[in-house]
Amino acid sequence: MNKKPNWSLIIALALPILMMIGVALSIYVPSLFQTYHGQFLYSVQEIGSWGIGRGFVVVNGKIQPQPAVVSAHTVYSSTTTARLYVHDLATNESRDISLEEAQRLNLDPSPRSPEGVEIDYGSQTDGVFPFFMISRDDYSAVYAKGERASRKLNVRIKPGGYYNQFQFQGWIKS
């Protein structure tokens, strides 16, 4: 007895599998060709429960310490200064840098690099699907978003970070 293959059944089963493979490839393949270049300067506020954070500001391409704003109603007892780091996108590594070294750098404070890369927080979603979905920024995850893909950066912030712990200061100009 000679059985013929049921082509409609084969196509019906193969089509969803081929579509899933196509979607996976369309997501994964662009990230293979996304290259990240350049370096940027960032600061990390390490504020204790009783500290007032002092950050930095970029003026005319140079970084300057920004004094803490303390009012008569402030009950905090101590101040801390943010630490500075240089992050290399090619190696995805950060290194400490002193304020004196940072002041010798020429910075471009624009949010987008000349190569089209932007630094942004991640996001997280909580709740019970499909009801009560809450989406918010994840301040302990920082990403480099390019034209084709995003990549998580290995920046030196503590897990469970809070708003403004990571502060992008600027792109380092050569």
N, CA, C and O of each residue as an XYZ file, in Angstrom:
696
protein
N       0.835     -1.172      0.000
C       0.000      0.000      0.000
C       0.886      1.242      0.000
O       1.797      1.359      0.820
N       0.627      2.139     -0.889
C       1.429      3.330     -1.083
C       0.671      4.534     -0.536
O      -0.371      4.924     -1.062
N       1.233      5.132      0.562
C       0.588      6.300      1.163
C       1.219      7.565      0.620
O       2.442      7.683      0.557
N       0.381      8.508      0.228
C       0.859      9.802     -0.242
C       0.948     10.746      0.952
O       0.114     10.699      1.856
N       1.979     11.616      0.944
C       2.056     12.584      2.052
C       0.913     13.596      1.963
O       0.530     14.044      0.883
N       0.400     13.928      3.107
C      -0.675     14.917      3.205
C      -0.028     16.301      3.275
O       0.323     16.777      4.355
N       0.126     16.942      2.108
C       0.837     18.209      2.029
C       0.135     19.319      2.801
O       0.817     20.173      3.368
N      -1.127     19.345      2.848
C      -1.828     20.405      3.591
C      -1.537     20.282      5.095
O      -1.390     21.300      5.770
N      -1.453     19.074      5.621
C      -1.125     18.866      7.032
C       0.330     19.263      7.300
O       0.614     19.892      8.320
N       1.228     18.916      6.429
C       2.644     19.260      6.600
C       2.826     20.778      6.586
O       3.546     21.331      7.417
N       2.175     21.441      5.647
C       2.276     22.900      5.570
C       1.636     23.547      6.794
O       2.176     24.510      7.338
N       0.496     23.030      7.229
C      -0.194     23.595      8.389
C       0.648     23.481      9.657
O       0.587     24.368     10.508
N       1.423     22.427      9.804
C       2.271     22.265     10.982
C       3.601     23.008     10.843
O       4.146     23.498     11.833
N       4.114     23.091      9.640
C       5.420     23.729      9.428
C       5.329     25.251      9.434
O       6.276     25.916      9.854
N       4.233     25.809      8.987
C       4.108     27.252      8.867
C       4.282     27.989     10.210
O       5.044     28.955     10.260
N       3.612     27.578     11.292
C       3.840     28.278     12.573
C       5.280     28.140     13.063
O       5.823     29.079     13.644
N       5.894     27.004     12.842
C       7.287     26.821     13.264
C       8.200     27.749     12.467
O       9.091     28.383     13.032
N       7.980     27.828     11.168
C       8.777     28.721     10.333
C       8.563     30.184     10.716
O       9.503     30.977     10.671
N       7.341     30.547     11.092
C       7.067     31.917     11.518
C       7.793     32.235     12.835
O       8.330     33.332     12.986
N       7.815     31.302     13.777
C       8.530     31.524     15.040
C      10.025     31.679     14.791
O      10.670     32.532     15.401
N      10.575     30.869     13.909
C      11.994     30.985     13.573
C      12.270     32.334     12.917
O      13.280     32.974     13.212
N      11.385     32.765     12.034
C      11.546     34.067     11.374
C      11.516     35.219     12.357
O      12.321     36.143     12.246
N      10.601     35.183     13.321
C      10.519     36.244     14.327
C      11.773     36.248     15.197
O      12.329     37.309     15.479
N      12.222     35.063     15.625
C      13.426     34.975     16.452
C      14.645     35.514     15.703
O      15.464     36.231     16.279
N      14.764     35.176     14.444
C      15.891     35.673     13.653
C      15.811     37.180     13.451
O      16.837     37.859     13.473
N      14.606     37.713     13.253
C      14.473     39.153     13.047
C      14.814     39.943     14.306
O      15.150     41.124     14.223
N      14.732     39.307     15.461
C      15.100     39.968     16.711
C      16.583     39.796     16.997
O      17.248     40.746     17.408
N      17.104     38.604     16.786
C      18.470     38.282     17.179
C      19.520     38.754     16.178
O      20.562     39.260     16.593
N      19.287     38.608     14.901
C      20.296     38.910     13.877
C      20.715     40.383     13.880
O      21.913     40.641     13.764
N      19.820     41.365     14.002
C      20.291     42.764     14.018
C      21.266     43.060     15.153
O      22.155     43.896     14.993
N      21.118     42.395     16.291
C      22.039     42.650     17.405
C      23.445     42.149     17.101
O      24.402     42.619     17.718
N      23.599     41.216     16.177
C      24.923     40.739     15.802
C      25.710     41.793     15.046
O      26.940     41.810     15.103
N      25.015     42.669     14.338
C      25.677     43.667     13.521
C      25.715     45.045     14.172
O      26.232     45.988     13.574
N      25.182     45.183     15.377
C      25.225     46.452     16.098
C      26.574     46.557     16.800
O      26.899     45.723     17.644
N      27.350     47.563     16.461
C      28.627     47.788     17.128
C      28.525     49.058     17.960
O      27.864     50.022     17.575
N      29.177     49.038     19.077
C      29.164     50.182     19.984
C      30.584     50.705     20.107
O      31.513     49.948     20.385
N      30.746     52.008     19.897
C      32.046     52.650     20.017
C      31.906     53.881     20.887
O      30.805     54.389     21.096
N      33.014     54.345     21.382
C      33.027     55.583     22.139
C      33.044     55.346     23.634
O      32.908     54.224     24.121
N      33.216     56.444     24.339
C      33.249     56.425     25.793
C      32.376     57.550     26.318
O      32.200     58.580     25.668
N      31.837     57.333     27.502
C      31.082     58.404     28.146
C      31.448     58.478     29.619
O      31.939     57.514     30.207
N      31.201     59.631     30.191
C      31.463     59.877     31.601
C      30.138     59.833     32.343
O      29.145     60.406     31.895
N      30.131     59.150     33.479
C      28.924     59.136     34.311
C      29.318     59.239     35.774
O      30.458     58.970     36.152
N      28.367     59.626     36.570
C      28.584     59.708     38.015
C      27.553     58.841     38.716
O      26.463     58.588     38.203
N      27.932     58.394     39.904
C      27.042     57.567     40.716
C      26.935     58.215     42.083
O      27.934     58.410     42.775
N      25.720     58.542     42.460
C      25.463     59.092     43.790
C      25.439     57.943     44.778
O      24.703     56.972     44.601
N      26.238     58.058     45.804
C      26.211     57.054     46.865
C      25.707     57.735     48.119
O      26.473     58.079     49.019
N      24.401     57.919     48.152
C      23.771     58.660     49.236
C      23.313     57.690     50.310
O      22.588     56.733     50.036
N      23.743     57.950     51.527
C      23.249     57.179     52.655
C      21.906     57.729     53.090
O      21.393     58.676     52.493
N      21.347     57.153     54.104
C      20.034     57.603     54.539
C      20.082     59.011     55.128
O      19.046     59.665     55.250
N      21.266     59.479     55.492
C      21.368     60.811     56.080
C      22.228     61.738     55.238
O      22.746     62.728     55.753
N      22.389     61.443     53.964
C      23.282     62.255     53.146
C      22.568     63.080     52.104
O      21.501     62.704     51.618
N      23.157     64.197     51.768
C      22.679     65.040     50.687
C      23.667     64.845     49.547
O      24.861     65.096     49.714
N      23.197     64.413     48.422
C      24.099     64.150     47.314
C      24.508     65.408     46.587
O      23.680     66.271     46.294
N      25.789     65.505     46.298
C      26.303     66.587     45.466
C      26.736     65.971     44.152
O      27.513     65.017     44.135
N      26.244     66.507     43.064
C      26.548     65.953     41.764
C      27.475     66.843     40.966
O      28.244     67.634     41.511
N      27.377     66.686     39.656
C      28.227     67.428     38.735
C      27.362     68.004     37.628
O      26.242     67.551     37.392
N      27.899     69.005     36.957
C      27.228     69.623     35.829
C      28.281     69.901     34.764
O      29.424     70.231     35.083
N      27.891     69.764     33.487
C      28.794     70.032     32.377
C      28.493     71.430     31.839
O      27.372     71.726     31.425
N      29.527     72.288     31.855
C      29.406     73.660     31.370
C      30.512     73.876     30.339
O      31.694     73.715     30.640
N      30.115     74.243     29.125
C      31.065     74.486     28.032
C      31.997     73.294     27.805
O      33.185     73.479     27.540
N      31.475     72.097     27.906
C      32.250     70.898     27.631
C      33.141     70.432     28.760
O      33.885     69.466     28.588
N      33.092     71.084     29.912
C      33.915     70.712     31.066
C      33.021     70.405     32.257
O      31.999     71.057     32.470
N      33.420     69.404     33.027
C      32.614     69.012     34.186
C      33.009     69.851     35.397
O      34.184     70.146     35.614
N      32.004     70.224     36.178
C      32.222     71.011     37.382
C      31.382     70.427     38.503
O      30.278     69.939     38.262
N      31.895     70.470     39.733
C      31.070     70.015     40.865
C      29.890     70.948     41.064
O      30.000     72.165     40.909
N      28.784     70.363     41.404
C      27.575     71.147     41.656
C      27.343     71.139     43.153
O      27.205     70.064     43.737
N      27.294     72.290     43.792
C      27.112     72.305     45.247
C      25.733     71.790     45.648
O      24.749     71.944     44.925
N      25.701     71.181     46.814
C      24.438     70.680     47.343
C      23.558     71.853     47.758
O      24.036     72.858     48.285
N      22.267     71.698     47.508
C      21.307     72.734     47.909
C      20.762     72.337     49.272
O      20.083     71.321     49.416
N      21.068     73.147     50.255
C      20.636     72.866     51.622
C      19.789     74.043     52.092
O      20.220     75.195     52.036
N      18.594     73.743     52.549
C      17.721     74.805     53.049
C      17.709     74.783     54.572
O      18.287     73.893     55.196
N      17.062     75.746     55.145
C      16.965     75.818     56.612
C      16.156     74.661     57.170
O      16.275     74.338     58.351
N      15.333     74.031     56.338
C      14.483     72.941     56.797
C      15.103     71.567     56.578
O      14.464     70.552     56.855
N      16.339     71.519     56.084
C      16.995     70.243     55.804
C      17.437     69.605     57.120
O      18.057     70.261     57.957
N      17.118     68.333     57.295
C      17.481     67.635     58.530
C      18.650     66.676     58.328
O      19.029     65.963     59.257
N      19.219     66.649     57.141
C      20.328     65.744     56.866
C      21.594     66.256     57.540
O      21.796     67.463     57.671
N      22.444     65.322     57.966
C      23.614     65.726     58.724
C      24.917     65.678     57.943
O      25.889     66.306     58.363
N      24.982     64.964     56.826
C      26.245     64.862     56.103
C      26.000     64.935     54.608
O      24.881     64.740     54.133
N      27.072     65.221     53.871
C      26.964     65.272     52.423
C      27.942     64.274     51.815
O      28.978     63.967     52.403
N      27.606     63.781     50.648
C      28.489     62.881     49.915
C      28.615     63.409     48.500
O      27.685     64.016     47.968
N      29.754     63.178     47.899
C      29.971     63.583     46.518
C      29.878     62.348     45.646
O      30.326     61.266     46.027
N      29.300     62.517     44.490
C      29.171     61.402     43.559
C      30.549     60.990     43.054
O      31.463     61.810     42.967
N      30.685     59.709     42.723
C      31.928     59.193     42.147
C      31.811     59.236     40.631
O      30.725     59.081     40.073
N      32.944     59.449     39.974
C      32.976     59.557     38.524
C      33.583     58.305     37.901
O      34.522     57.714     38.435
N      33.021     57.915     36.752
C      33.498     56.746     36.018
C      33.513     57.061     34.525
O      32.707     57.854     34.038
N      34.437     56.430     33.809
C      34.462     56.461     32.351
C      34.059     55.072     31.888
O      34.632     54.075     32.329
N      33.070     55.003     30.994
C      32.617     53.715     30.471
C      33.000     53.610     28.997
O      32.720     54.508     28.204
N      33.647     52.495     28.646
C      34.028     52.217     27.263
C      32.979     51.285     26.665
O      32.808     50.158     27.132
N      32.280     51.751     25.638
C      31.216     50.941     25.041
C      31.759     49.720     24.302
O      31.084     48.691     24.245
N      32.956     49.811     23.740
C      33.512     48.685     22.985
C      33.794     47.482     23.895
O      33.539     46.340     23.512
N      34.314     47.739     25.089
C      34.633     46.646     26.019
C      33.555     46.440     27.079
O      33.576     45.438     27.794
N      32.615     47.375     27.187
C      31.544     47.339     28.188
C      32.116     47.285     29.605
O      31.660     46.507     30.444
N      33.122     48.123     29.856
C      33.747     48.184     31.177
C      33.854     49.632     31.631
O      33.998     50.547     30.821
N      33.781     49.819     32.951
C      33.913     51.140     33.553
C      35.172     51.192     34.395
O      35.630     50.180     34.926
N      35.722     52.388     34.506
C      36.878     52.585     35.385
C      36.694     53.883     36.161
O      36.084     54.835     35.675
N      37.236     53.901     37.382
C      37.184     55.101     38.217
C      38.000     56.213     37.578
O      38.982     55.963     36.879
N      37.582     57.424     37.827
C      38.321     58.587     37.348
C      38.177     59.680     38.404
O      37.113     59.847     39.000
N      39.256     60.417     38.625
C      39.213     61.501     39.606
C      38.575     62.735     38.963
O      38.455     62.825     37.741
N      38.177     63.667     39.802
C      37.583     64.904     39.310
C      38.607     65.687     38.478
O      38.251     66.293     37.468
N      39.873     65.674     38.901
C      40.918     66.385     38.155
C      41.082     65.788     36.752
O      41.223     66.531     35.781
N      41.065     64.460     36.637
C      41.151     63.821     35.323
C      39.919     64.140     34.481
O      40.026     64.411     33.285
N      38.758     64.106     35.112
C      37.506     64.367     34.391
C      37.455     65.806     33.880
O      36.883     66.063     32.820
N      38.038     66.735     34.610
C      38.016     68.134     34.189
C      38.908     68.380     32.974
O      38.761     69.405     32.308
N      39.829     67.467     32.671
C      40.667     67.595     31.471
C      39.974     67.040     30.224
O      40.458     67.242     29.110
N      38.848     66.346     30.398
C      38.140     65.761     29.264
C      37.244     66.798     28.591
O      36.713     67.693     29.248
N      37.082     66.666     27.275
C      36.110     67.470     26.542
C      34.839     66.636     26.410
O      34.869     65.536     25.858
N      33.736     67.156     26.912
C      32.489     66.394     26.968
C      31.416     66.999     26.082
O      31.333     68.215     25.908
N      30.603     66.123     25.529
C      29.407     66.520     24.787
C      28.214     66.017     25.595
O      27.955     64.813     25.603
N      27.478     66.901     26.277
C      26.403     66.448     27.165
C      25.119     66.022     26.467
O      24.137     65.705     27.137
N      25.102     66.006     25.133
C      23.871     65.618     24.438
C      23.553     64.152     24.721
O      24.469     63.346     24.883
N      22.286     63.800     24.781
C      21.904     62.432     25.149
C      22.265     61.386     24.094
O      22.395     60.207     24.423
N      22.426     61.788     22.846
C      22.728     60.846     21.763
C      24.149     61.070     21.266
O      24.557     62.202     21.005
N      24.900     59.976     21.136
C      26.276     60.063     20.648
C      26.284     60.350     19.146
O      25.249     60.217     18.492
N      27.430     60.740     18.589
C      27.500     60.947     17.136
C      27.186     59.667     16.346
O      26.748     59.746     15.198
N      27.406     58.491     16.949
C      27.095     57.219     16.289
C      25.633     56.826     16.436
O      25.218     55.805     15.888
N      24.844     57.605     17.160
C      23.424     57.321     17.321
C      23.085     56.450     18.516
O      21.999     55.873     18.562
N      23.983     56.339     19.482
C      23.737     55.534     20.684
C      23.209     56.439     21.787
O      23.673     57.565     21.963
N      22.230     55.927     22.524
C      21.631     56.669     23.628
C      21.681     55.813     24.884
O      21.487     54.600     24.817
N      21.938     56.432     26.022
C      22.014     55.723     27.299
C      20.686     55.914     28.026
O      20.195     57.036     28.154
N      20.103     54.801     28.505
C      18.786     54.889     29.143
C      18.643     53.796     30.195
O      19.347     52.786     30.167
N      17.718     54.021     31.121
C      17.384     53.012     32.127
C      16.596     51.873     31.488
O      15.973     52.045     30.440
N      16.632     50.715     32.130
C      15.794     49.600     31.717
C      14.388     49.800     32.259
O      14.076     50.845     32.829
N      13.552     48.803     32.081
C      12.201     48.877     32.630
C      11.821     47.518     33.184
O      12.377     46.492     32.792
N      10.885     47.527     34.081
C      10.385     46.284     34.655
C       8.870     46.369     34.771
O       8.301     47.452     34.912
N       8.239     45.226     34.708
C       6.789     45.163     34.758
C       6.379     44.234     35.887
O       6.929     43.144     36.041
N       5.415     44.673     36.670
C       4.858     43.866     37.752
C       3.356     43.779     37.559
O       2.757     44.551     36.809
N       2.770     42.830     38.249
C       1.325     42.713     38.197
C       0.898     41.347     37.723
O       1.715     40.455     37.498
N      -0.405     41.209     37.577
C      -1.007     39.959     37.128
C      -1.569     40.198     35.738
O      -2.466     41.021     35.553
N      -1.041     39.481     34.771
C      -1.479     39.658     33.384
C      -2.875     39.118     33.210
O      -3.121     38.030     33.731
N      -3.779     39.722     32.568
C      -3.716     40.983     31.843
C      -4.174     42.164     32.684
O      -4.309     43.273     32.168
N      -4.413     41.942     33.963
C      -4.937     43.010     34.816
C      -3.824     43.554     35.708
O      -2.861     42.848     36.007
N      -3.955     44.771     36.117
C      -3.071     45.395     37.095
C      -1.604     45.375     36.674
O      -0.721     45.171     37.508
N      -1.343     45.581     35.403
C       0.033     45.621     34.928
C       0.627     46.997     35.223
O       0.052     48.025     34.866
N       1.776     46.999     35.874
C       2.464     48.227     36.232
C       3.855     48.178     35.620
O       4.627     47.260     35.895
N       4.169     49.145     34.806
C       5.486     49.223     34.196
C       6.195     50.452     34.736
O       5.614     51.534     34.817
N       7.454     50.276     35.101
C       8.226     51.395     35.637
C       9.691     51.232     35.257
O      10.122     50.160     34.833
N      10.446     52.312     35.415
C      11.875     52.265     35.117
C      12.592     51.385     36.132
O      12.231     51.346     37.308
N      13.610     50.683     35.657
C      14.463     49.874     36.514
C      15.775     50.635     36.661
O      16.614     50.604     35.761
N      15.956     51.315     37.781
C      17.098     52.194     37.962
C      18.399     51.450     38.214
O      19.457     52.078     38.261
N      18.356     50.139     38.377
C      19.583     49.373     38.558
C      20.061     48.753     37.253
O      21.046     48.016     37.256
N      19.393     49.029     36.141
C      19.801     48.510     34.833
C      19.916     49.672     33.851
O      18.965     50.429     33.654
N      21.088     49.805     33.238
C      21.341     50.876     32.286
C      21.688     50.232     30.944
O      22.463     49.276     30.884
N      21.103     50.769     29.865
C      21.272     50.185     28.535
C      21.807     51.206     27.552
O      21.535     52.402     27.660
N      22.580     50.709     26.584
C      22.975     51.491     25.417
C      22.013     51.104     24.308
O      21.977     49.946     23.891
N      21.237     52.063     23.831
C      20.260     51.798     22.782
C      20.799     52.332     21.467
O      20.995     53.536     21.302
N      21.036     51.414     20.529
C      21.499     51.803     19.205
C      20.351     51.807     18.225
O      19.186     51.728     18.616
N      20.683     51.900     16.943
C      19.651     51.921     15.909
C      18.979     50.565     15.748
O      17.786     50.493     15.452
N      19.736     49.493     15.941
C      19.209     48.150     15.684
C      18.917     47.341     16.942
O      18.033     46.485     16.937
N      19.653     47.605     18.018
C      19.525     46.753     19.200
C      19.946     47.533     20.447
O      20.453     48.652     20.363
N      19.723     46.913     21.594
C      20.133     47.467     22.881
C      21.052     46.479     23.572
O      21.000     45.275     23.320
N      21.902     47.013     24.453
C      22.797     46.147     25.215
C      22.878     46.666     26.636
O      23.005     47.869     26.863
N      22.804     45.748     27.595
C      22.915     46.131     28.999
C      24.365     46.496     29.291
O      25.293     45.801     28.877
N      24.539     47.599     30.013
C      25.871     48.075     30.333
C      26.295     47.643     31.728
O      25.481     47.588     32.650
N      27.562     47.340     31.870
C      28.134     46.965     33.163
C      28.618     48.219     33.876
O      29.820     48.453     33.995
N      27.681     49.016     34.345
C      28.024     50.230     35.076
C      28.068     49.896     36.558
O      27.496     48.904     37.008
N      28.750     50.736     37.296
C      28.979     50.459     38.716
C      27.917     51.119     39.584
O      28.163     52.133     40.237
N      26.744     50.524     39.574
C      25.679     50.978     40.471
C      25.223     49.790     41.293
O      25.351     48.636     40.884
N      24.697     50.097     42.446
C      24.253     49.040     43.344
C      22.923     48.471     42.876
O      22.088     49.210     42.353
N      22.707     47.161     43.056
C      21.395     46.587     42.714
C      20.294     47.251     43.535
O      20.509     47.681     44.668
N      19.123     47.321     42.935
C      18.000     47.969     43.620
C      18.199     49.469     43.678
O      17.807     50.128     44.642
N      18.812     49.995     42.635
C      19.134     51.413     42.598
C      17.896     52.292     42.674
O      16.771     51.831     42.487
N      18.125     53.535     42.946
C      17.046     54.495     43.071
C      17.196     55.561     41.994
O      18.222     55.637     41.319
N      16.190     56.360     41.844
C      16.164     57.402     40.823
C      17.361     58.336     40.994
O      17.676     58.759     42.106
N      18.016     58.650     39.891
C      19.162     59.555     39.831
C      20.419     59.017     40.497
O      21.348     59.791     40.728
N      20.493     57.738     40.814
C      21.745     57.181     41.316
C      22.791     57.239     40.199
O      23.933     57.636     40.432
N      22.395     56.841     38.983
C      23.247     56.914     37.798
C      22.968     58.236     37.098
O      21.815     58.554     36.807
N      24.009     59.002     36.827
C      23.854     60.280     36.137
C      24.781     60.310     34.931
O      26.001     60.338     35.091
N      24.226     60.305     33.738
C      25.011     60.459     32.512
C      25.521     61.890     32.455
O      24.739     62.834     32.571
N      26.844     62.059     32.275
C      27.415     63.409     32.237
C      27.709     63.874     30.820
O      27.482     65.039     30.491
N      28.220     62.962     29.966
C      28.495     63.380     28.601
C      29.370     62.392     27.849
O      30.032     61.542     28.443
N      29.358     62.523     26.537
C      30.187     61.705     25.652
C      31.573     62.327     25.593
O      31.699     63.544     25.462
N      32.603     61.516     25.688
C      33.978     62.009     25.658
C      34.376     62.239     24.203
O      34.334     61.324     23.381
N      34.764     63.484     23.901
C      35.209     63.823     22.548
C      36.700     63.525     22.442
O      37.455     63.727     23.393
N      37.109     63.048     21.286
C      38.531     62.738     21.085
C      39.345     63.992     20.920
O      40.561     63.919     20.741
